C-alpha cells in the first residue's frame, strides 16, 4: 500500500499509460472524511441483530473474515404466542453486489435459547474484488423446523463491507517499467524533434489553440453530459468527469508517431495542455464536481504530480535534442531504425502488462461503463479531427489534434481520485477511466492494424507493377539486339540497334499506339525508314 509522496510521484510519472493502466496503489491514511460512509441501521422493533464489528472495512482480497451476529428480543415486550423452544429464527443475508464479496452462508439459524442467552453466530465473508457493498439482514420466524415462516422482519440494513487490493507489488513493478520505457522512448522522440517547426507552431499557434479548445472545452462538457446521462453511481460519474478534464499525455505523442501524424505539433500541444491544466482542471472541477460529490467535499488537484509529468516530458526531450545536436549519426539511427518499432513495442507491452495487472477488476466493467468510455473516446477523436479540418490544417496535423483531444493523461486522474477519495472508493471511481482507456487503446490498435495491412497490400501491388515494368524493359531491349557480320574483317559482332527515331508531324489516333520505340511494327508510318533499311 502506498501512502507516501514518493509513491504518488512514481505513479504520476507513469502517465501514459495507461495505458495503461497501472494498478491502483492504496492509501493507508484514514481518509474517512473524504467520502460518504454508510452505517448499519437496525430496523425499529423488538427484534434486534447486533454485529461485531459494526462495519467490516478495508478487508483484503481473498482473505476470509468473520462477522459475529447476536439476535436479541426486547425484554419490554412479550414474545409472540407462536414462539416456543421449537421455534427457529432464520436470519437471511443478501448483498447489493455479489461480485464484491462471497458469503459462506446466506442463512444463519438461531434458537429461542440463543436469543434469550445472547449466543453468537458467525458469518464468513471473503472479499473477491475491490469495491464496497451493503449487507442486508431479514429475519424469518418458523414455528418449528420445516414449517413456513409466520413472520418476516427486517432486522438490519446497510451493513458496510469494503474490499481493498491484496497487494500492490505488481503495480509498483509495472510503474517502474513504464517510467524507464517512457523515458527511453521520449529521448528517441527528442532526436526526431525539429525545433524550427516547434517554434513555428508557437508563433502561429493554430494547432495548439485548436487542441486547447477541444481538450479543455469540449471534452469536459461532453464527459460531464455522458456521466449525467449514463452512469447512476455518483462516484463513477465523478471519475468520468475527472478523466475528461485531464490534459494530454505522452501516449498521444507515441500514437501520433505510429500513425504518421505531426509529432512536433503533438509534443507542443502536450506541453501547452500540461501547463494550462494547472488552471483549467481546478476550474472545471469547481464548477462540475458538486453534481457528483456530497456537499463539503474538497477535490485535491495533484499539482505536484502534474509538474512531475511535465518534467518527465521535457527532460528526456532535451536529452534527445542534445544527441541530435552533437551526435547526428546516432540521432539519425534512432530516428530511422529504432523509434517506430520501439514505440509499438512499448505501447503493446504496456497495454498487455496493464491488462494483466488490472484483470481482476474487469468483472466490474459492465456495458454501461464500456459504452460511456467508448462514447467519450469516439467523440474526442471526431471533434478534434473535425475542428482541425475546418481550420484548414493538414492531414498530419489533424491526426495529432484528434489523438491529443481523445487521449488524456489518465494517471493524473488516478492520482487525483486517490488523493480525494479513500480506498476502495477511489478505485471504484476510476473504473470509467479504465473503460475509456481500454476503448481508446483498442480503437487505436484496430486502426493501426488496418493501416499496416493496407500498406502491406499497397507495397505488394507496387512491387508487382515495378517487376512488370522491368520485364517489359528487358523484352524491349532484347528485341533491339541484332547480330550481323562485319564484312571488313569477317568477325561476328553483336551490336545494339539504336532506338528508333520518330519524325513527321502529328500522328493520327489509329496509329497512336505506334509511338512507342518498338521494332515489332517496322511498317509504322512513325518509324524512320532509314533504320529499317
FENPE-V658926 format. One record per residue. RES is the residue in one letter. SS is DSSP state (2 for helix, 1 for strand, 0 for the rest). NEAR is the number of other ideal C-beta (glycine too) atoms within 10 Angstrom. D_CENTER is the distance of its C-alpha to the mean C-alpha in Angstrom with 1 decimal. Layout:
BEGIN
res=RES ss=SS near=NEAR d_center=D_CENTER
res=RES ss=SS near=NEAR d_center=D_CENTER
END
This chain:
BEGIN
res=X ss=0 near=16 d_center=23.2
res=X ss=0 near=19 d_center=22.5
res=X ss=0 near=14 d_center=24.3
res=X ss=0 near=12 d_center=25.5
res=X ss=2 near=10 d_center=24.5
res=X ss=2 near=8 d_center=24.0
res=X ss=2 near=17 d_center=21.3
res=X ss=2 near=21 d_center=19.5
res=X ss=2 near=18 d_center=19.8
res=X ss=2 near=21 d_center=18.6
res=X ss=2 near=28 d_center=15.4
res=X ss=2 near=23 d_center=15.0
res=X ss=2 near=23 d_center=15.6
res=X ss=0 near=31 d_center=12.8
res=X ss=0 near=34 d_center=10.8
res=X ss=0 near=33 d_center=8.7
res=X ss=0 near=30 d_center=7.0
res=X ss=0 near=29 d_center=5.3
res=X ss=0 near=28 d_center=4.9
res=X ss=0 near=26 d_center=5.5
res=X ss=0 near=28 d_center=6.8
res=X ss=0 near=28 d_center=10.1
res=X ss=0 near=24 d_center=12.4
res=X ss=0 near=26 d_center=14.2
res=X ss=0 near=25 d_center=17.5
res=X ss=0 near=23 d_center=20.2
res=X ss=0 near=21 d_center=22.8
res=X ss=0 near=13 d_center=26.4
res=X ss=0 near=12 d_center=27.8
res=X ss=0 near=8 d_center=29.6
res=X ss=0 near=17 d_center=27.5
res=X ss=2 near=9 d_center=29.3
res=X ss=2 near=10 d_center=29.9
res=X ss=2 near=20 d_center=26.3
res=X ss=0 near=19 d_center=25.7
res=X ss=0 near=10 d_center=28.0
res=X ss=0 near=14 d_center=29.7
res=X ss=0 near=12 d_center=31.6
res=X ss=0 near=9 d_center=34.9
res=X ss=0 near=18 d_center=36.8
res=X ss=1 near=11 d_center=39.5
res=X ss=0 near=17 d_center=42.6
res=X ss=0 near=15 d_center=44.2
res=X ss=0 near=7 d_center=47.7
res=X ss=0 near=13 d_center=50.4
res=X ss=0 near=14 d_center=52.7
res=X ss=1 near=21 d_center=50.1
res=X ss=1 near=16 d_center=47.7
res=X ss=1 near=22 d_center=45.0
res=X ss=1 near=16 d_center=44.5
res=X ss=1 near=18 d_center=41.4
res=X ss=1 near=11 d_center=41.1
res=X ss=0 near=11 d_center=38.7
res=X ss=0 near=12 d_center=38.2
res=X ss=0 near=16 d_center=34.4
res=X ss=1 near=21 d_center=32.4
res=X ss=1 near=16 d_center=29.6
res=X ss=1 near=16 d_center=27.1
res=X ss=1 near=18 d_center=28.1
res=X ss=1 near=16 d_center=26.3
res=X ss=1 near=19 d_center=24.6
res=X ss=0 near=13 d_center=27.1
res=X ss=0 near=11 d_center=30.1
res=X ss=1 near=11 d_center=32.8
res=X ss=1 near=16 d_center=34.2
res=X ss=1 near=13 d_center=37.4
res=X ss=1 near=21 d_center=38.3
res=X ss=1 near=12 d_center=42.1
res=X ss=1 near=22 d_center=43.5
res=X ss=1 near=16 d_center=47.0
res=X ss=1 near=23 d_center=48.4
res=X ss=1 near=16 d_center=51.3
res=X ss=1 near=18 d_center=53.7
res=X ss=0 near=11 d_center=55.3
res=X ss=0 near=9 d_center=58.9
res=X ss=0 near=6 d_center=60.0
res=X ss=0 near=10 d_center=59.8
res=X ss=0 near=10 d_center=61.7
res=X ss=0 near=15 d_center=59.6
res=X ss=0 near=14 d_center=59.7
res=X ss=0 near=6 d_center=62.6
res=X ss=0 near=13 d_center=60.6
res=X ss=0 near=17 d_center=59.3
res=X ss=0 near=11 d_center=61.2
res=X ss=0 near=8 d_center=60.8
res=X ss=0 near=12 d_center=59.4
res=X ss=0 near=20 d_center=56.8
res=X ss=1 near=17 d_center=53.2
res=X ss=1 near=22 d_center=50.4
res=X ss=1 near=15 d_center=47.0
res=X ss=1 near=23 d_center=43.9
res=X ss=1 near=16 d_center=40.9
res=X ss=1 near=19 d_center=37.4
res=X ss=1 near=12 d_center=34.4
res=X ss=1 near=18 d_center=30.7
res=X ss=0 near=13 d_center=28.3
res=X ss=0 near=14 d_center=25.5
res=X ss=0 near=11 d_center=26.7
res=X ss=0 near=14 d_center=23.3
res=X ss=0 near=22 d_center=23.4
res=X ss=1 near=23 d_center=26.9
res=X ss=1 near=14 d_center=29.6
res=X ss=1 near=17 d_center=33.2
res=X ss=0 near=11 d_center=36.1
res=X ss=0 near=13 d_center=38.3
res=X ss=0 near=11 d_center=38.1
res=X ss=1 near=11 d_center=41.8
res=X ss=1 near=20 d_center=43.9
res=X ss=1 near=14 d_center=47.7
res=X ss=1 near=21 d_center=50.2
res=X ss=1 near=15 d_center=54.0
res=X ss=2 near=16 d_center=56.3
res=X ss=2 near=9 d_center=57.4
res=X ss=2 near=17 d_center=53.8
res=X ss=2 near=18 d_center=53.6
res=X ss=2 near=12 d_center=57.0
res=X ss=2 near=8 d_center=56.6
res=X ss=0 near=10 d_center=52.9
res=X ss=0 near=13 d_center=51.7
res=X ss=1 near=12 d_center=48.0
res=X ss=1 near=15 d_center=45.6
res=X ss=1 near=13 d_center=42.3
res=X ss=1 near=22 d_center=39.0
res=X ss=1 near=12 d_center=36.4
res=X ss=1 near=23 d_center=32.7
res=X ss=1 near=16 d_center=29.9
res=X ss=1 near=26 d_center=26.3
res=X ss=0 near=17 d_center=24.0
res=X ss=0 near=19 d_center=20.5
res=X ss=0 near=27 d_center=19.5
res=X ss=1 near=22 d_center=20.6
res=X ss=1 near=22 d_center=23.8
res=X ss=1 near=20 d_center=26.5
res=X ss=1 near=15 d_center=30.0
res=X ss=1 near=22 d_center=32.9
res=X ss=1 near=16 d_center=35.8
res=X ss=1 near=24 d_center=39.4
res=X ss=1 near=18 d_center=42.1
res=X ss=1 near=23 d_center=45.7
res=X ss=1 near=17 d_center=47.7
res=X ss=1 near=18 d_center=51.5
res=X ss=1 near=18 d_center=53.3
res=X ss=0 near=17 d_center=57.2
res=X ss=0 near=11 d_center=57.3
res=X ss=0 near=9 d_center=55.2
res=X ss=0 near=7 d_center=54.0
res=X ss=0 near=13 d_center=55.0
res=X ss=0 near=7 d_center=52.9
res=X ss=1 near=16 d_center=51.5
res=X ss=1 near=13 d_center=53.9
res=X ss=1 near=13 d_center=51.5
res=X ss=1 near=11 d_center=47.8
res=X ss=1 near=17 d_center=46.8
res=X ss=1 near=16 d_center=43.4
res=X ss=1 near=21 d_center=43.8
res=X ss=1 near=23 d_center=40.4
res=X ss=1 near=15 d_center=37.2
res=X ss=1 near=15 d_center=33.9
res=X ss=1 near=27 d_center=34.1
res=X ss=1 near=16 d_center=30.9
res=X ss=1 near=24 d_center=29.0
res=X ss=1 near=22 d_center=25.8
res=X ss=1 near=28 d_center=24.0
res=X ss=1 near=22 d_center=22.2
res=X ss=0 near=23 d_center=20.6
res=X ss=0 near=14 d_center=23.2
res=X ss=0 near=12 d_center=22.3
res=X ss=0 near=21 d_center=19.8
res=X ss=2 near=10 d_center=21.3
res=X ss=2 near=16 d_center=18.6
res=X ss=2 near=24 d_center=16.1
res=X ss=2 near=17 d_center=18.5
res=X ss=2 near=13 d_center=19.0
res=X ss=2 near=23 d_center=15.3
res=X ss=2 near=24 d_center=15.2
res=X ss=2 near=13 d_center=18.4
res=X ss=2 near=15 d_center=17.4
res=X ss=2 near=28 d_center=14.3
res=X ss=2 near=18 d_center=16.7
res=X ss=2 near=10 d_center=19.3
res=X ss=2 near=20 d_center=17.4
res=X ss=2 near=25 d_center=15.8
res=X ss=2 near=17 d_center=19.3
res=X ss=2 near=14 d_center=20.9
res=X ss=2 near=24 d_center=18.8
res=X ss=2 near=24 d_center=19.2
res=X ss=2 near=20 d_center=22.9
res=X ss=2 near=24 d_center=22.8
res=X ss=2 near=25 d_center=21.4
res=X ss=2 near=24 d_center=24.2
res=X ss=2 near=25 d_center=26.7
res=X ss=2 near=20 d_center=25.7
res=X ss=0 near=22 d_center=25.6
res=X ss=0 near=12 d_center=28.6
res=X ss=2 near=11 d_center=29.7
res=X ss=2 near=9 d_center=32.1
res=X ss=2 near=15 d_center=29.3
res=X ss=2 near=17 d_center=27.3
res=X ss=2 near=12 d_center=30.6
res=X ss=2 near=15 d_center=31.2
res=X ss=2 near=21 d_center=27.8
res=X ss=2 near=13 d_center=28.9
res=X ss=2 near=7 d_center=32.4
res=X ss=0 near=10 d_center=31.4
res=X ss=0 near=15 d_center=28.1
res=X ss=2 near=15 d_center=27.4
res=X ss=2 near=27 d_center=23.9
res=X ss=2 near=21 d_center=23.0
res=X ss=2 near=14 d_center=24.6
res=X ss=2 near=25 d_center=22.8
res=X ss=2 near=31 d_center=19.4
res=X ss=2 near=19 d_center=20.6
res=X ss=2 near=16 d_center=21.8
res=X ss=2 near=24 d_center=18.7
res=X ss=2 near=30 d_center=16.4
res=X ss=2 near=23 d_center=18.8
res=X ss=2 near=13 d_center=20.7
res=X ss=2 near=17 d_center=19.0
res=X ss=2 near=25 d_center=15.4
res=X ss=2 near=23 d_center=16.9
res=X ss=2 near=14 d_center=19.5
res=X ss=2 near=16 d_center=17.5
res=X ss=2 near=30 d_center=15.0
res=X ss=2 near=21 d_center=18.2
res=X ss=2 near=15 d_center=19.9
res=X ss=2 near=23 d_center=17.3
res=X ss=2 near=26 d_center=17.3
res=X ss=2 near=14 d_center=21.1
res=X ss=2 near=10 d_center=21.5
res=X ss=2 near=16 d_center=19.2
res=X ss=0 near=22 d_center=18.5
res=X ss=0 near=7 d_center=21.7
res=X ss=0 near=16 d_center=20.7
res=X ss=2 near=15 d_center=21.1
res=X ss=2 near=22 d_center=19.0
res=X ss=2 near=24 d_center=15.9
res=X ss=2 near=26 d_center=17.0
res=X ss=2 near=25 d_center=17.2
res=X ss=2 near=33 d_center=13.6
res=X ss=2 near=29 d_center=12.4
res=X ss=2 near=27 d_center=15.0
res=X ss=2 near=32 d_center=13.9
res=X ss=2 near=28 d_center=10.4
res=X ss=2 near=28 d_center=12.5
res=X ss=2 near=28 d_center=15.0
res=X ss=0 near=30 d_center=13.1
res=X ss=0 near=27 d_center=14.0
res=X ss=1 near=27 d_center=12.3
res=X ss=0 near=28 d_center=11.3
res=X ss=2 near=27 d_center=12.6
res=X ss=2 near=29 d_center=9.7
res=X ss=2 near=29 d_center=11.0
res=X ss=2 near=27 d_center=14.3
res=X ss=2 near=30 d_center=13.7
res=X ss=2 near=27 d_center=12.4
res=X ss=2 near=28 d_center=15.4
res=X ss=2 near=22 d_center=17.6
res=X ss=2 near=19 d_center=16.7
res=X ss=0 near=16 d_center=17.2
res=X ss=0 near=12 d_center=20.4
res=X ss=0 near=24 d_center=19.6
res=X ss=0 near=23 d_center=21.5
res=X ss=2 near=22 d_center=20.1
res=X ss=2 near=25 d_center=22.8
res=X ss=2 near=28 d_center=21.8
res=X ss=2 near=30 d_center=18.1
res=X ss=2 near=29 d_center=19.1
res=X ss=2 near=24 d_center=21.6
res=X ss=2 near=32 d_center=19.3
res=X ss=2 near=29 d_center=16.9
res=X ss=2 near=19 d_center=20.1
res=X ss=2 near=22 d_center=21.5
res=X ss=2 near=25 d_center=18.5
res=X ss=2 near=25 d_center=18.3
res=X ss=2 near=14 d_center=22.0
res=X ss=2 near=17 d_center=22.0
res=X ss=2 near=25 d_center=19.4
res=X ss=2 near=14 d_center=22.2
res=X ss=2 near=11 d_center=24.1
res=X ss=2 near=19 d_center=21.8
res=X ss=2 near=24 d_center=19.6
res=X ss=2 near=14 d_center=22.7
res=X ss=2 near=12 d_center=24.3
res=X ss=2 near=23 d_center=21.7
res=X ss=2 near=21 d_center=21.3
res=X ss=2 near=11 d_center=25.1
res=X ss=2 near=12 d_center=25.5
res=X ss=2 near=21 d_center=23.0
res=X ss=2 near=19 d_center=22.2
res=X ss=2 near=13 d_center=25.8
res=X ss=2 near=13 d_center=24.8
res=X ss=0 near=22 d_center=22.7
res=X ss=0 near=22 d_center=24.3
res=X ss=0 near=9 d_center=27.9
res=X ss=0 near=5 d_center=30.6
res=X ss=0 near=7 d_center=31.0
res=X ss=0 near=16 d_center=27.4
res=X ss=0 near=9 d_center=26.4
res=X ss=0 near=19 d_center=22.9
res=X ss=0 near=14 d_center=22.6
res=X ss=0 near=21 d_center=20.7
res=X ss=0 near=24 d_center=19.9
res=X ss=2 near=12 d_center=21.9
res=X ss=2 near=14 d_center=22.6
res=X ss=2 near=24 d_center=19.0
res=X ss=2 near=23 d_center=18.3
res=X ss=2 near=15 d_center=21.4
res=X ss=2 near=20 d_center=20.4
res=X ss=2 near=27 d_center=17.2
res=X ss=2 near=19 d_center=19.6
res=X ss=2 near=12 d_center=22.0
res=X ss=2 near=23 d_center=19.5
res=X ss=2 near=25 d_center=19.0
res=X ss=2 near=16 d_center=22.7
res=X ss=2 near=14 d_center=24.5
res=X ss=2 near=20 d_center=23.1
res=X ss=2 near=21 d_center=23.5
res=X ss=2 near=14 d_center=27.1
res=X ss=2 near=15 d_center=27.8
res=X ss=2 near=23 d_center=26.7
res=X ss=2 near=18 d_center=29.0
res=X ss=2 near=14 d_center=31.9
res=X ss=2 near=18 d_center=31.5
res=X ss=2 near=20 d_center=31.7
res=X ss=2 near=11 d_center=34.8
res=X ss=2 near=9 d_center=36.8
res=X ss=0 near=13 d_center=35.6
res=X ss=2 near=11 d_center=35.0
res=X ss=2 near=8 d_center=35.4
res=X ss=2 near=12 d_center=32.7
res=X ss=2 near=21 d_center=30.3
res=X ss=2 near=13 d_center=31.2
res=X ss=2 near=13 d_center=30.6
res=X ss=2 near=22 d_center=27.1
res=X ss=2 near=18 d_center=26.3
res=X ss=2 near=11 d_center=27.8
res=X ss=2 near=10 d_center=27.3
res=X ss=2 near=14 d_center=24.4
res=X ss=2 near=22 d_center=21.7
res=X ss=2 near=16 d_center=20.1
res=X ss=2 near=10 d_center=20.5
res=X ss=2 near=16 d_center=19.2
res=X ss=2 near=20 d_center=16.1
res=X ss=2 near=17 d_center=15.3
res=X ss=2 near=12 d_center=16.3
res=X ss=2 near=22 d_center=14.2
res=X ss=2 near=25 d_center=10.8
res=X ss=2 near=13 d_center=12.1
res=X ss=2 near=14 d_center=13.4
res=X ss=2 near=26 d_center=10.6
res=X ss=2 near=22 d_center=8.4
res=X ss=2 near=11 d_center=11.6
res=X ss=2 near=20 d_center=12.7
res=X ss=2 near=26 d_center=9.6
res=X ss=2 near=15 d_center=10.0
res=X ss=2 near=11 d_center=13.7
res=X ss=2 near=20 d_center=13.5
res=X ss=0 near=22 d_center=11.8
res=X ss=2 near=9 d_center=13.6
res=X ss=2 near=16 d_center=16.3
res=X ss=2 near=22 d_center=14.6
res=X ss=2 near=13 d_center=13.1
res=X ss=2 near=11 d_center=16.5
res=X ss=2 near=19 d_center=15.9
res=X ss=0 near=16 d_center=13.2
res=X ss=0 near=11 d_center=15.9
res=X ss=2 near=8 d_center=16.1
res=X ss=2 near=15 d_center=16.3
res=X ss=2 near=24 d_center=12.9
res=X ss=2 near=16 d_center=11.3
res=X ss=2 near=15 d_center=13.6
res=X ss=2 near=24 d_center=12.9
res=X ss=2 near=26 d_center=9.2
res=X ss=2 near=18 d_center=10.4
res=X ss=2 near=19 d_center=13.2
res=X ss=2 near=27 d_center=11.6
res=X ss=2 near=22 d_center=9.4
res=X ss=2 near=14 d_center=12.7
res=X ss=2 near=18 d_center=14.8
res=X ss=2 near=26 d_center=13.2
res=X ss=2 near=21 d_center=13.7
res=X ss=2 near=13 d_center=17.2
res=X ss=2 near=21 d_center=18.5
res=X ss=2 near=27 d_center=17.6
res=X ss=2 near=20 d_center=19.3
res=X ss=2 near=14 d_center=22.1
res=X ss=2 near=20 d_center=22.9
res=X ss=2 near=26 d_center=23.0
res=X ss=2 near=16 d_center=25.2
res=X ss=2 near=9 d_center=27.7
res=X ss=0 near=15 d_center=28.2
res=X ss=0 near=8 d_center=29.2
res=X ss=0 near=20 d_center=26.7
res=X ss=0 near=14 d_center=26.6
res=X ss=2 near=13 d_center=24.1
res=X ss=2 near=17 d_center=22.5
res=X ss=2 near=23 d_center=22.2
res=X ss=2 near=21 d_center=20.8
res=X ss=2 near=24 d_center=17.9
res=X ss=2 near=33 d_center=17.3
res=X ss=2 near=34 d_center=17.5
res=X ss=2 near=27 d_center=15.3
res=X ss=2 near=28 d_center=12.4
res=X ss=2 near=35 d_center=13.2
res=X ss=2 near=30 d_center=13.4
res=X ss=2 near=28 d_center=10.2
res=X ss=0 near=33 d_center=7.9
res=X ss=1 near=32 d_center=8.6
res=X ss=0 near=30 d_center=9.4
res=X ss=2 near=28 d_center=7.4
res=X ss=2 near=29 d_center=10.1
res=X ss=2 near=27 d_center=12.8
res=X ss=2 near=28 d_center=11.7
res=X ss=2 near=33 d_center=12.0
res=X ss=2 near=27 d_center=15.3
res=X ss=2 near=27 d_center=16.6
res=X ss=2 near=26 d_center=16.2
res=X ss=2 near=26 d_center=17.9
res=X ss=2 near=19 d_center=20.7
res=X ss=2 near=24 d_center=21.3
res=X ss=0 near=25 d_center=21.2
res=X ss=0 near=22 d_center=22.7
res=X ss=0 near=26 d_center=21.1
res=X ss=0 near=26 d_center=20.3
res=X ss=2 near=24 d_center=19.9
res=X ss=2 near=26 d_center=17.2
res=X ss=2 near=29 d_center=15.2
res=X ss=2 near=23 d_center=15.8
res=X ss=2 near=29 d_center=15.0
res=X ss=0 near=29 d_center=11.5
res=X ss=2 near=25 d_center=10.8
res=X ss=2 near=33 d_center=9.9
res=X ss=2 near=27 d_center=7.2
res=X ss=2 near=28 d_center=5.9
res=X ss=2 near=28 d_center=6.8
res=X ss=2 near=31 d_center=5.5
res=X ss=2 near=28 d_center=1.7
res=X ss=2 near=25 d_center=4.2
res=X ss=2 near=21 d_center=6.4
res=X ss=2 near=28 d_center=5.4
res=X ss=2 near=25 d_center=5.4
res=X ss=2 near=14 d_center=8.3
res=X ss=2 near=15 d_center=10.1
res=X ss=2 near=22 d_center=10.2
res=X ss=2 near=15 d_center=11.5
res=X ss=2 near=10 d_center=13.9
res=X ss=2 near=14 d_center=15.1
res=X ss=2 near=16 d_center=15.6
res=X ss=2 near=10 d_center=17.5
res=X ss=2 near=10 d_center=19.6
res=X ss=2 near=13 d_center=20.5
res=X ss=2 near=12 d_center=21.5
res=X ss=2 near=10 d_center=23.6
res=X ss=2 near=10 d_center=25.2
res=X ss=2 near=10 d_center=26.1
res=X ss=2 near=10 d_center=27.5
res=X ss=2 near=10 d_center=29.7
res=X ss=2 near=10 d_center=30.7
res=X ss=2 near=10 d_center=31.7
res=X ss=2 near=10 d_center=33.7
res=X ss=2 near=10 d_center=35.5
res=X ss=2 near=10 d_center=36.3
res=X ss=2 near=10 d_center=37.7
res=X ss=2 near=10 d_center=39.9
res=X ss=2 near=10 d_center=41.2
res=X ss=2 near=10 d_center=42.0
res=X ss=2 near=10 d_center=43.8
res=X ss=2 near=10 d_center=45.8
res=X ss=2 near=10 d_center=46.9
res=X ss=2 near=10 d_center=48.0
res=X ss=2 near=10 d_center=49.9
res=X ss=2 near=10 d_center=51.7
res=X ss=2 near=10 d_center=52.6
res=X ss=2 near=10 d_center=54.1
res=X ss=2 near=11 d_center=56.0
res=X ss=2 near=15 d_center=57.4
res=X ss=2 near=10 d_center=58.4
res=X ss=2 near=8 d_center=60.2
res=X ss=2 near=12 d_center=62.2
res=X ss=0 near=15 d_center=63.3
res=X ss=1 near=10 d_center=65.0
res=X ss=1 near=10 d_center=68.8
res=X ss=1 near=8 d_center=71.4
res=X ss=1 near=10 d_center=74.8
res=X ss=1 near=10 d_center=77.9
res=X ss=0 near=10 d_center=79.2
res=X ss=0 near=6 d_center=82.9
res=X ss=0 near=6 d_center=83.9
res=X ss=0 near=7 d_center=83.0
res=X ss=0 near=7 d_center=82.1
res=X ss=0 near=7 d_center=78.8
res=X ss=1 near=8 d_center=75.9
res=X ss=1 near=9 d_center=72.8
res=X ss=1 near=8 d_center=69.4
res=X ss=1 near=10 d_center=68.8
res=X ss=1 near=9 d_center=65.7
res=X ss=0 near=12 d_center=66.8
res=X ss=0 near=9 d_center=65.6
res=X ss=0 near=12 d_center=63.1
res=X ss=0 near=20 d_center=65.0
res=X ss=0 near=11 d_center=65.8
res=X ss=1 near=14 d_center=65.5
res=X ss=0 near=11 d_center=68.2
res=X ss=0 near=9 d_center=69.5
res=X ss=0 near=4 d_center=67.9
res=X ss=0 near=6 d_center=65.4
res=X ss=0 near=15 d_center=64.5
res=X ss=0 near=8 d_center=64.9
res=X ss=2 near=7 d_center=61.8
res=X ss=2 near=7 d_center=63.2
res=X ss=2 near=12 d_center=63.4
res=X ss=2 near=11 d_center=60.1
res=X ss=2 near=11 d_center=58.7
res=X ss=2 near=17 d_center=61.4
res=X ss=2 near=11 d_center=60.1
res=X ss=0 near=13 d_center=58.3
res=X ss=0 near=14 d_center=60.4
res=X ss=0 near=17 d_center=61.4
res=X ss=2 near=16 d_center=64.8
res=X ss=2 near=9 d_center=64.2
res=X ss=2 near=14 d_center=65.9
res=X ss=0 near=11 d_center=68.8
res=X ss=0 near=8 d_center=70.6
res=X ss=0 near=18 d_center=68.0
res=X ss=0 near=12 d_center=69.6
res=X ss=0 near=18 d_center=67.0
res=X ss=1 near=20 d_center=67.9
res=X ss=0 near=12 d_center=70.4
res=X ss=2 near=10 d_center=73.4
res=X ss=2 near=9 d_center=74.4
res=X ss=2 near=13 d_center=71.8
res=X ss=0 near=11 d_center=72.8
res=X ss=0 near=5 d_center=76.4
END
